[in-house]
C-alpha cells in the first residue's frame, strides 16, 4: 500500500510574526568645492563607506544650493573660496536645508567666525584631520554634534577673548577671591599674548553684522546643529595625515600644497619664483615619493582623502 503519510513540515519560525529589522538608510551628502581634485577625492572617500552616499557634487555656491534643493541631503560639505557664489555667501541658504560643514584650506579667524555666525555646524581645515575623522565628522554633524579642527577652535577662542560684552555673573564664590595675589596674580597683569587677526575679506563686508559685535552668547547659539566638539579634535596637536612618511623636502612640500590647492605648473612657478622646468622636476620627484601617477592621486594622498590615507595613521 502506498504511504499517504504527509511529509514532515519544517518547524515554524517563532519570530515570523515580528517586524523585520529595517536596513539603516544611507546618509546623503553634497560635496561643494571648486577644485575637481578635491571633489573627486572626497567623493571617492565617502562613497567607500556603506552608510554614506554622495548624491551630488558642486563647483560653486550656486550649484551647491541647486543640488541641495534637488536632493535634500543630510549633510553638505562646503568650501569657502569658490568662483561666482562663494561658500560664505551660500551658507545662510544651505543651512535651511541641511547641516553644513565647512571643509576648506581657509583658516583665517574672521572667516571661521563668520561661517559659524551664518550657521555652519562645523569647520574643518585641510591637513588637520585624517580620513577617518572626516567620515566621523560627517556622521556626527547629522546628529547635531559639531566638529572643529585646531585652527577653527583657535579662532573661536580668539573671538571669545576679544569680546567686550558684559559677562554674566558667576556663581557665588568664583572669580572674585581676594587671595589671588597670594599666588602672584595681579589684577593689573596683562595677557601673555594678544591674538592677531587678518583684515576682513571684502566679500564678508556689511550688510552682515560686523564681527566685532558678535558676542560669546551669539556664538553659542549659531544654530541647533552645533553641539559639542568631538573628542580629540581640539585638544593637543592636530591628528593630521602623517605626511612625514612621504619624506618630501621643504620645497617639495610647498609645491605639493600648491598642487593640492589646484594650481597649474605656471602658477606654481610664478608663486615660488622658479622656472616651469624646475617645477616639473620637483613634481616628478614628488610623484615618485608619493607612489602616484597623477596630480589628483598625489593630492588625495597629500590632503588625506585617498581611500587608504587613514591606514596606519591612528
C-alpha positions in Angstrom: 0.0 0.0 0.0 1.3 3.5 -0.8 2.3 5.5 2.2 0.0 8.6 2.4 1.7 10.0 5.4 2.2 13.7 4.8 5.8 14.8 4.7 7.1 16.4 7.9 6.6 20.2 7.9 9.6 22.4 8.7 9.5 23.9 12.1 7.8 27.3 12.2 9.9 30.4 12.7 8.9 31.6 16.2 9.9 35.1 15.1 8.0 35.1 11.8 5.2 37.4 13.1 7.7 40.0 14.4 8.6 43.0 12.2 11.7 42.5 10.3 14.6 44.8 11.0 15.0 47.6 8.5 18.3 48.5 6.9 19.6 51.9 8.0 19.1 54.5 5.4 22.3 55.8 3.7 23.5 59.3 4.8 23.2 61.6 1.8 25.9 64.1 1.2 26.5 67.0 -1.2 30.2 67.9 -1.8 30.9 71.5 -2.9 34.4 72.5 -3.9 35.7 74.3 -7.0 38.8 72.1 -7.1 37.9 68.9 -9.1 40.8 67.0 -7.5 39.4 67.7 -4.0 35.9 66.9 -5.1 36.9 63.6 -6.6 38.9 62.6 -3.6 36.1 63.4 -1.1 33.5 61.6 -3.2 35.7 58.5 -3.5 36.4 58.5 0.2 32.9 59.0 1.4 31.3 56.7 -1.2 33.5 53.9 0.0 31.6 53.8 3.3 28.5 51.6 3.3 26.3 54.1 5.2 27.2 57.2 3.1 26.2 58.2 -0.4 27.4 61.3 -2.3 24.3 62.4 -4.1 25.8 65.4 -5.9 28.9 67.5 -6.5 29.0 71.2 -6.9 31.8 73.6 -8.1 30.4 76.8 -6.5 27.8 78.1 -4.1 25.0 78.4 -6.6 25.4 74.8 -7.8 25.5 73.7 -4.1 22.2 75.4 -3.4 20.6 73.9 -6.5 21.9 70.4 -5.6 20.7 70.8 -2.0 17.2 71.8 -3.2 17.1 69.0 -5.6 18.5 66.1 -3.5 17.6 67.2 0.1 20.9 65.8 1.5 21.5 65.1 5.2 24.9 67.0 5.2 26.6 69.5 2.9 30.4 69.7 2.7 31.2 73.3 1.6 34.4 75.0 0.6 34.9 78.7 1.4 36.6 80.2 -1.7 34.8 79.4 -4.9 34.2 81.4 -8.1 30.9 83.1 -8.6 28.9 82.5 -5.4 31.4 81.6 -2.6 30.7 79.3 0.3 30.2 82.0 2.9 27.5 83.7 0.7 25.7 80.4 0.0 25.8 79.3 3.7 22.7 81.0 5.0 20.6 79.4 2.3 22.1 75.9 2.6 21.6 75.7 6.4 17.9 76.0 5.9 18.0 72.6 4.0 20.7 70.6 5.8 23.6 70.9 8.3 26.7 72.3 6.7 30.3 71.5 7.4 32.9 73.9 6.1 35.7 71.9 4.5 38.4 74.2 3.3 42.0 75.5 3.2 40.8 78.9 4.6 41.9 79.1 8.2 41.6 82.9 8.8 39.8 83.5 12.1 37.4 86.1 10.7 36.2 83.6 8.1 35.8 80.8 10.7 33.8 83.1 13.0 31.6 84.4 10.1 30.9 80.9 8.9 29.7 79.8 12.3 27.7 83.0 12.7 25.9 82.2 9.5 25.0 78.7 10.6 27.8 76.3 9.8 27.7 73.2 12.1 31.4 72.6 11.9 34.7 73.8 10.4 37.4 71.5 9.1 40.7 72.8 7.7 42.5 70.5 5.2 45.7 69.0 6.7 44.3 68.9 10.2 42.3 65.7 10.1 42.6 62.2 9.0 40.2 60.4 6.5 38.5 58.5 9.4 38.0 61.8 11.3 36.3 63.3 8.3 33.9 60.4 8.0 33.2 60.6 11.7 32.5 64.3 11.3 30.0 63.8 8.5 28.2 61.2 10.6 28.2 63.3 13.7 27.1 66.6 12.1 23.9 64.8 11.0 23.3 64.0 14.7 23.9 67.6 15.8 27.5 67.1 17.1 29.9 69.8 15.9 33.5 69.2 14.8 36.3 71.8 14.7 39.9 71.3 13.7 42.5 73.2 15.8 42.6 76.3 13.5 38.9 76.7 13.8 38.9 76.1 17.6 41.6 78.7 17.9 39.5 81.3 16.0 36.6 80.7 18.4 38.9 81.2 21.4 40.3 84.4 20.0 36.8 85.8 19.4 35.7 84.9 22.9 38.7 86.5 24.4 38.3 89.7 22.4 34.6 90.0 23.1 33.8 93.1 25.2 30.2 92.5 26.1 29.4 92.3 29.8 29.9 88.8 31.2 27.0 87.1 33.1 27.6 86.9 36.8 29.5 83.8 38.0 28.1 81.5 40.8 28.9 82.9 44.2 32.5 82.4 45.3 34.0 82.1 41.8 36.4 84.6 40.2 36.4 87.2 43.0 38.9 85.8 45.5 41.0 88.5 47.2 43.6 85.9 48.0 44.7 85.6 44.3 47.6 87.9 45.0 49.0 85.3 47.3 49.8 83.2 44.2 51.5 86.1 42.4 48.4 87.0 40.3 47.9 90.8 40.0 44.7 92.3 38.7 46.8 94.6 36.5 48.5 91.7 34.8 48.3 91.6 31.1 47.6 88.5 28.9 50.7 86.7 27.8 49.7 87.2 24.1 47.3 89.1 22.0 45.6 87.2 19.2 46.4 88.5 15.8 43.6 88.9 13.2 43.9 89.3 9.5 41.8 92.1 7.7 38.2 91.1 6.9 37.9 89.9 3.3 35.9 92.2 1.1 33.2 89.6 0.4 32.4 89.4 4.2 31.7 93.1 4.5 28.3 94.6 5.6 25.3 94.4 5.3 26.2 91.4 7.6 26.8 92.2 11.3 30.5 93.2 11.9 32.4 90.5 13.7 33.3 92.9 16.5 29.6 92.9 17.5 29.4 89.1 17.7 29.1 88.1 21.3 30.0 84.9 23.0 26.3 84.3 23.6 25.6 84.5 19.8 28.5 82.3 19.0 27.0 79.6 21.3 23.6 79.9 19.5 24.7 79.8 15.8 22.2 77.1 15.0 20.6 73.9 16.5 23.0 71.7 14.6 26.1 72.8 16.6 26.7 70.5 19.5 29.9 69.7 21.4 33.2 69.2 19.6 34.2 65.6 19.0 36.8 64.3 21.4 40.5 64.7 20.5 40.0 67.3 17.7 40.5 70.5 19.6 42.9 69.3 22.3 46.7 68.8 21.9 48.3 68.5 18.5 46.0 68.0 15.4 45.7 64.4 14.3 46.6 65.3 10.7 47.7 62.9 8.0 51.2 61.6 8.6 53.0 63.5 5.8 56.4 62.7 7.2 56.2 59.2 5.7 56.4 60.8 2.2 59.8 62.3 3.1 59.3 65.4 0.9 61.8 68.3 1.1 60.6 71.7 2.3 60.3 72.9 -1.3 58.6 69.7 -2.5 56.1 70.0 0.4 55.4 73.6 -0.6 54.8 72.6 -4.2 52.6 69.7 -3.2 50.5 72.2 -1.2 50.1 74.3 -4.4 49.2 71.2 -6.4 46.5 70.2 -3.9 45.0 73.7 -4.0 44.6 73.4 -7.8 47.4 75.5 -9.1 48.9 74.8 -12.5 52.7 74.5 -13.1 52.8 78.0 -14.5 51.1 79.4 -11.4 53.4 77.4 -9.1 56.4 78.7 -10.9 55.3 82.3 -10.5 54.4 81.8 -6.9 57.7 80.1 -6.0 59.9 82.3 -8.3 61.3 79.3 -10.2 61.0 78.1 -13.8 58.3 75.7 -15.0 61.0 73.2 -15.8 62.1 73.2 -12.2 58.5 72.8 -11.1 58.2 69.7 -13.4 61.4 68.2 -12.0 60.1 68.7 -8.4 56.7 67.1 -9.4 58.4 64.1 -10.9 60.3 63.5 -7.6 57.1 64.1 -5.6 55.1 61.6 -7.7 57.9 59.0 -7.1 57.8 59.6 -3.3 54.0 59.5 -3.1 53.8 56.5 -5.4 51.4 58.4 -7.6 50.9 58.7 -11.3 48.7 61.8 -11.5 48.2 65.1 -9.7 44.8 64.0 -8.5 46.2 60.9 -6.9 49.0 62.7 -5.3 46.7 65.5 -4.0 44.3 63.0 -2.5 47.1 61.3 -0.6 48.6 64.6 0.5 45.4 66.0 2.0 44.3 62.7 3.4 41.2 62.0 1.2 42.6 59.0 -0.6 40.6 55.9 0.4 43.7 54.3 2.1 45.0 57.6 3.6 43.8 56.7 7.1 45.6 53.4 7.3 48.4 53.4 9.8 47.8 57.0 10.8 46.0 56.2 14.1 
